Amino acid sequence: MSVQTDENRIKEIKTLAGNVLELARDEILMSFRFLDRSLMELKTEMRPGIEGVSSSDSVMYYDPVYILKASQRDFRYPARILFHVLLHHIFAHPFTGERTDAVLWDLACDIAVESVIADLHEPCITLDADLGTAGMLRVLREDIGPLSAEKVYKYFRKNPLTPSRVLEYERAFKKDEHDLWHSSSEGEIVISEEEWKKIARQVLAEIRNFSEKGTAAESLERNLSEGAAVKYDYTRLLEHFVVMGENLHLSDDEFDYIYYTYGLEKYNGMPFIEPLEYRDEKRIRDFVIAIDTSASCSGETVRKFIRHTFDLLKKSESFFRKINVHIVQCDSEVKSDDRITDIGELDRFLEGMKLFGGGATDFRPVFSYVNELRENREFDDLRGMIYFTDGYGIYPEKKPDFDVIFAFLNEDPGRMSPPAWSMKAVIEEEELK
């Protein structure tokens, strides 16, 4: 009889906890209609015994007993937890990439999410305990500015926290466990990072038409813009400039030394087969580095960027012996074009490099100039252009017949987004050092 009673009680707890979360979901939708699709994609699943909430790539796992106890303490807490986890996903926080410090990344994500929630001032997700964290958020904003996960993480990396300080921040801002973000043992990813970013872009488009919240939603919009942005690692982007080329050296994969030496012995020094001297490899030969020489780009920074780019290419062994790289300087018009054909020329160019320009920025003249170079057969096979800029200028409307990377120094929420047909890379100053 007692066993049956326990089973009924457990079933009742599970049912009640499920109902509480459904009510929390409805509360969020009533206040934030633009989150309907993202809430539909975020699944909830019971995991009795975990004594809290944990999130993966698309699932919020919860202990039903924990949800009911949290609801007793503050009836708004389940909606707050659900909203907190939902923001993690539409900001693409679970897709951690190669973060060197998981603890700091988790903490930065929690702070970014809680900062957005604090700015929204929405009663259904506001807790009494938020009054105690408002001062901590204010201090962080004074040092960092707008609080996004990336910015908070970089700030903590530059300004290490003591263990006690980490614990203090976790007590204030942590709402869910992030262990599954850093583990591959949970199984296949249900919703990919790119799919969440598509959802985020949809939410972003809708929130811009959502007038009731006014400026209160600016923090949410800013974090969405950063989370949904299509950004690529600069090193990986350079792979787009790799082409198949013929590199003159012995192909070990296609050469059989047994037959070769057999011929030398059998036929008085005449090899049985000739070695294959050519092997097709992916190598970089033709591309353009365009430099925005407006007043915001300094000579030393430009020099470091060019050196950084070539160092990455050399490290990946992606060069031909001979290359054809045009380094074009431009502000509102093309100022100079230096052609580099080998690494030695690059070293000499960087030593004596001078920037020409300093006026307003217009990206279009470089594209017209490169098309002229192509018409004049200055390239055998132009793979693309890397445009180093602050991003404040006039972009071309039409997609060119080659790949384009707009490389920006540091993230800047104020700059215009580059055209959809281009690729965006954000390079931190630390990388150039």
N, C-alpha and C positions, 0 to 999 in steps of 0.2 A: 504493500500500500504506500509506504514512504517512497519507494523507488518511483512509483507512478506519479506521486505528488511532485517529486524532484524533476521528473521529466516534463510534467506540465508547467512547472515553474520556469524551467529553462526555455521551453517553447514560448511561454508568455513574455519572458524577457526579450527574446529575439524578435518577437512580433512587435512589441512596444518600441524597441530600439529602431526597427525598420520604419515604423510609422513616424517616429520622431524625426528621422532623417528625411522622410518624404515631405513632412511639414516644413522642415528647414529648406528643402529644395524649392517648395512653393513660395516661401517667404522671399527667397532670393529672386525668383523669377518675377514676382510682383513688383519688386523695386528695380530690378535690372533686366528688362525684357531682352536686351541685346545679348544676354548670356545663355539664351535658350539652347542653342546648338552645343555649346561647350559643356553645359550641364548634362545634356543628353549623352555626350560622348564619355564623360567621366563616370565610370561605373563605381558602385559601392558594393563591398563584399564583407560579410562577417568573418571575423577570425577570433573566436572566443579565446581568452587567455593572453592576448598580446598586451592587455592593460593600457590601451591607448589607441592611437591612429597611426597608420603607416601608409605611404603612397608609393606607387610604382609609376610606370610610363602612362597608364590610363586607368588605374584602379585605386580607389581609396579603401583600404582595409581598416576595419574597426572592431573593437571589442564592444559587444552590446551592453555589457554591464557598465563599462566606462562611459558610454554615450548617455545612459540613463542617469548615472551619478553626476555627470557634468551638467546635464539638463536640470537636475535638482538644484545645483549650486547657482546656475544662471540659465534661465530658459532660452536665452539667445545663443548660448555656447555652441550647440550643434550646428546652427546656421553659420556661425563664425568659423568653426573648423572646416565645414564644407567649402565655404567661400575662400578660406586660406589655401586649402589644397587645390581648389579650382584655379586660383590665380597662379600657383606654381606651374600648373600645366600650360595655361595659355601664354605664360611668359617663357615656356620651354626650359624651366629650371631643372627638371629631372634628367635632362640630357646634358650631363655634366661635361662631356668632352674630356680633355686631358688636364683636368684641374690638379695642381700639385698639392693642394691642401683641401681635402674633403670637408674637414671641420669648418674651415673658414668659408668655403663655398656654401655649405648648408646654412650657416649663420647669416651670411650675406643675403641669401634668398629669403629667409624668414624675415629679416629686417625690411627688405624691399617690399614684400607682400604686406606686412603690417603697416608700413608707411602709407601705402596706397589706401588701405582700409581706414586708417586714421583720417586721411584727407577726404574720404567720401562722406563721413559723418552720417551714415545711414543707420537709423535706429535698430533695424532687425539684426545687424551684425556688430553693433557697438556694445562693448562690455564695460562694466563699472571699473574693472582693473585697468582699462586703457588710460585712465587719468594718471596712473603711476608711470606709464611708459612714454607719455607725451614729451616730458623733459628730455629723455634719452634720445628720442627722435630729433628733437630740436637741436641738440648739441651736435649730432651727426650731420644734420643738414648744414649747419654753420661751417663745418669742416669740409664736407664733401660736395654740397649742393644737392640737386635732386637725387633721391636715393633709388638707384637701380641696383640689381644684384651685381652686375659687372663692376660698377663704380665702387660699391661698398667692399667687394672682394679685393680690388686693387688697392684700396685705401688700407685695408687690414694687412695686406701683404707688405706695404711700405711702412706701416706703423704697427708692429707686432703687438698682440694682446697678451696679457698675462693670463694664466689658467683661470684665476679667479674672475677676471673680467669677461672671459669667454662664458663662464658659468652664469654670470650675472645677465649677460645678453640672452643666453638660452632661456633662462627663467622668464625673461620679459617677453620674448618674441616667438619662441618655439611652440608650435601647436601639433606637429606631426613628426614622425620619424622618417629619415631619408635614407636608411640603409639600403633599400632596394634600388635607389638611384645609382649606387656605386657597385652593384652586384649584377653579374650576368647569369646567376643561377635560378632566377625566377621564371625562366622560360622565354618564349619568343615575345618580341615587342608587339603589343596589340595595336597601338597607334604610334606611328613614327614621329620623329621630331618635326619633319617637314609637314606632316599632316596637322600637327598641333599648330604650326606656324601659319598654315592656311586658315585654320579656324581663328587664330589670333588676328589675321589680316581682315577676316570677315567681321569680327567683333569690332576691330578698329574702324572699319568703314561705317558700321552702324552707330558706334558711339559718337562719331562726329556729327550725326544727325539727331543726337539725343540731347535735347535742349534743357530738360528739367534740372539736370545736375549742374549745369553751368560750369564754372571754373573748378568746382569740387572734383570733377572727373578728369582734370588735367593730369594728375599723377598717374591715374590708370591708363590714360591715353599715351603718356610718355613711355611708361614701361611696356605697353603693348607695342609701340613703335619699335622699341629696342629689341623686344623678344621676337617680334614677327619679322624683323629685318632679315633679308637674305644676305647673310655675310659669310664669307669664305676665308679659310686660312690662307694667307698670302703664299706660303710655300706650296700648298696644294694647287692654288690657282695657276702657278707658273707651269704646271703640267699641261695647261691648255695651249702653251706655246711650244710644246714638244712635237716634232715632226719626224717622220721616218726618213732617214738619210743613209747614204752609203758611206761607211767608215772603213778606211783601208787598214785592215789588220786581219791576222789569221783567225778563222772561225774554228775554235776548238770543238764546238758542238757538231760541226759538220765534217770534221777531218778524222780519219782513222789512221793512227800512226802505225798500226800493225801492217796494213797493206803498203803503206809508204816505205817503211824500212825493209819489207820483204822485196820490194822492187829494187831498192838500192843494192841489196845483196845478190839478187838473182840476175840482174841485168847490168852488172858492172857500173854501178853508180847512177843508173837511170831509175827514177821513182816509178813505181807501178801506177800511181795516180798523182795528179798535181794537187797541192793543197788549195783549198778555197780561200782566196785572199780577202774576199769581201764578205762582210756581214752587215745585214741591215739592222740598225739600231735606232732607237728614238733619240734624236739629238736636236738641239735648238740651233737655228742658223739665222733666220731673218725675223727681226721684230723691231719695234719702235718704243723708246722710252720718251714720253712727252713730259716736260717739266713746266708746271705753272710758275711763272716768275713774277707773279703779283707780289705786292709788298709783304704778304703774310708768309712767304716761303723764303727762309734764309739760305745763304750759300752753304753753310756747314751742314744743315739738315738735308739739303738736296744731295750733297756729296755723300753723306752717310747712307741715304736711301739707295743711290746708284750702286755704291759699294755693297750694300746689304743684298741687293737684287742679284748682282753677279756672284757674290759669295754663295748664295743659295743655289744658283744654277751650277756653279762649279762643284759644290758639295754633292749634288745629285748626279754628277758626271753626265750632264745633259748638253754638253757643248761639242760642236765640231772643232777641229783644229782651227778652221777659219770661220769667222762669224761675220754677220752683216747687220750691225745694230746702229740705228740712227737715233741720236739723242737730240731731241728737238726742244728748244726753249720757246715759250710763248706766253704773252699776257693777253692782250686783245688782238695781237698779230704775231706771226712767226718771227722770232728774233734771230735765231741761229739754228744750225743743223750740223752736228759733229758725227761723222761716220766712224764707227769703231769696227776694226776687222780682226783684232786679236787682243788678248789680255794685256799685253805690253802697252798697246796704244791706250787702253783704258787707264792704266796706272799713270801714264803721262798726262792724259786728259784731266784726270781728277786732281793731279798736283797743280795744274795751272788753270783750272776751271774758273770762269767768271760768269756771273749771271747777268743777263741782259733783259731789261724790262722794268717792272715795278708798277705798272698801271693796272687798269681794271682787267678782269678775267673774262675771256670768251673762248670756250673750248672748240668752237667750230672751225677756226682757221687751220688748226693742226690736222683735222680730218680732211679738209680740202687739200692741204699740202701733201699729206700721205697718199691721197688718191692720185695726185700729180706724179709723185715718185713711182707709183705702181704703173701708171700709163707710160712713163719713161723707162720702164723695165729696170728700176733700181733694185728690185727684189726678185729673187728666183721663186720664193714661195713665202710671202708675208703671212706669218701666223697670227700676229696681233699687235696690239698697242697697250702699254702700261702707262697710265696718265697719273702722275703724282701731283696732287692738288689739295687745297683746303676745301674744295667743293663749292665755293661761292663764285659762280659764273654762269654763263649761258650754255646749256647743253644742246647738242644736235638733236633734232627730232627723228631723223631717219637712221635706221641701223646700217652700219657699214658692212662690207663684205668680209670683215675680219673680226676676231674676238677683241674685246676691249675690257681692261680692268681699270677701274678708277680706284686708286690707292690713296687713302686718307691717313693723315697723321693724327692719331687719337680720335676717340668718339666725340661727336659734337651734335647734340640734338637740334641745334639751330640751323644746320646746313640742309639744303634741299637734297632730296633723294636723287641719285643718278638715274638715268633712263632704265626702264625695265629690261631692255635688251643687253645691258652691260652687266658686268660683275663688280661687286664692291668688296674691297679689302680694307680693313682698318689695322694700321700698324702702330703699335705702341712705341713710345720713345725708348723704352727699355730694350726693345728688339734691336734698335739701331745702334745701341751702345755695344 
